[in-house]
């Protein structure tokens, strides 16, 4: 995952979800449901918390064949933004 960590994003998302209020496994369930609604090549921006969501959401997305474009720490809010390109 560290190879995806970046200081700023260069991507424009087609869709956005905020899963910061959720806990695992619902964090990935909501991400997966949104990805299923999207077309191949579209980009999903996901706002999530550190810990299990940050570990599990990118890993699970990659296991399904999606591409993690970037993972950025939001220093003001102490959460993270992930950009995922649908396979």
C-alpha positions in Angstrom: 0.0 0.0 0.0 2.8 2.5 0.7 3.7 2.7 -2.9 0.3 4.4 -3.5 0.7 6.9 -0.7 1.0 10.4 -2.1 0.9 14.0 -0.9 -1.6 15.3 -3.4 -4.1 13.8 -5.9 -4.0 14.4 -9.6 -7.2 12.6 -10.3 -10.8 13.7 -11.0 -13.3 11.4 -9.5 -16.5 10.4 -11.3 -18.1 9.3 -8.0 -17.4 10.1 -4.3 -18.4 8.3 -1.1 -17.6 9.1 2.5 -17.3 6.0 4.7 -15.8 7.7 7.7 -18.9 7.0 9.9 -18.7 3.2 9.1 -16.7 0.3 10.5 -15.4 -2.8 8.9 -16.8 -4.8 7.1 -19.3 -2.1 6.0 -16.5 0.2 4.8 -15.7 -2.2 1.9 -19.3 -3.3 1.4 -20.3 0.3 0.6 -17.2 0.8 -1.6 -17.9 -2.4 -3.5 -21.5 -1.5 -4.0 -20.5 1.9 -5.5 -17.9 0.3 -7.7 -20.5 -2.2 -9.0 -22.7 0.8 -10.2 -19.8 2.3 -12.1 -18.5 1.7 -15.6 -15.0 0.3 -16.3 -12.4 3.0 -16.2 -14.4 5.4 -14.0 -12.7 6.7 -10.8 -14.2 6.5 -7.3 -13.0 8.9 -4.6 -13.3 7.3 -1.1 -13.0 9.2 2.2 -12.1 6.8 5.0 -10.5 6.6 8.4 -7.1 5.2 9.4 -6.8 1.7 10.8 -8.8 -1.2 9.5 -10.6 0.8 6.7 -7.3 2.1 5.4 -5.8 -1.4 5.4 -8.8 -3.4 4.1 -10.5 -1.2 1.5 -7.5 -0.8 -0.8 -6.5 -4.4 -0.4 -10.0 -5.7 -1.1 -10.4 -3.4 -4.1 -7.1 -4.7 -5.6 -8.1 -8.3 -5.0 -11.2 -7.7 -7.1 -8.9 -6.3 -9.9 -9.5 -2.5 -9.4 -6.6 -0.1 -9.5 -5.6 2.0 -6.5 -4.4 5.3 -8.1 -3.5 7.1 -4.9 -3.9 7.2 -1.1 -3.6 10.6 0.4 -3.6 11.5 4.1 -5.7 14.6 4.9 -3.7 16.3 7.6 -6.5 18.6 8.8 -9.1 15.9 9.4 -6.7 12.9 10.0 -8.5 10.7 7.6 -7.5 9.5 4.1 -8.7 9.9 0.5 -8.3 6.9 -1.9 -8.8 7.1 -5.6 -9.8 3.8 -7.2 -10.1 3.1 -10.9 -12.7 0.5 -11.7 -11.4 -2.5 -13.7 
